[in-house]
Amino acid sequence: MLDYDKVRKKYDILVRELIEKQITITTMESCTSGQIASLLTDTEGASAIMKGAFVTYSNEAKIRQGVPSEVIERYGVYSKETASEMARVCRDFYGTDIGIGVTGSFGNTDPNNPDSVPGKVYFAIATGEQTEGYDCKVPPQPTRLAYKLYMADIIADELIRKIKK
């Protein structure tokens, strides 16, 4: 299992870098249920860069926040395309530099979505006019929190890589 303190430290470094570079950020999270937003806001001064966040656990919540239903119908709720729309929608809604979208299934299948594959998570990072989608196979974890921290760790690595460019 991931060490929470190591993940927390990574987000502290990330947030300090975002503050220094005056880069704003937001999230639209499904399977991570706001864990990334929580980690971002654990660092003092995060209000300078974190403008808000959405937890859109259901398909309906994603659509109500602006993810096109056609994207979910065509590609599935668990897809790079849906994660990419989530990232773009939240970035545009809050007018931030970076938007993060996360969708997927952790340790079980979702009875409401036939495209559910346990341990398959998609995320996207929208910056400027570019959105990059990723897929990740998450190994079995002992708790729901461990699944969320696993994904938060991977997303932090990608964010750090992007802002260091």
PyMOL commands that set and color helices and strands:
alter all, ss='L'
color gray80, all
select helices_A, chain A and resi 4-21+35-41+46-48+59-64+69-75+80-94+144-164
alter helices_A, ss='H'
color red, helices_A
select strands_A, chain A and resi 25-29+50-55+98-104+120-127+130-137
alter strands_A, ss='S'
color yellow, strands_A
deselect
rebuild
show_as cartoon
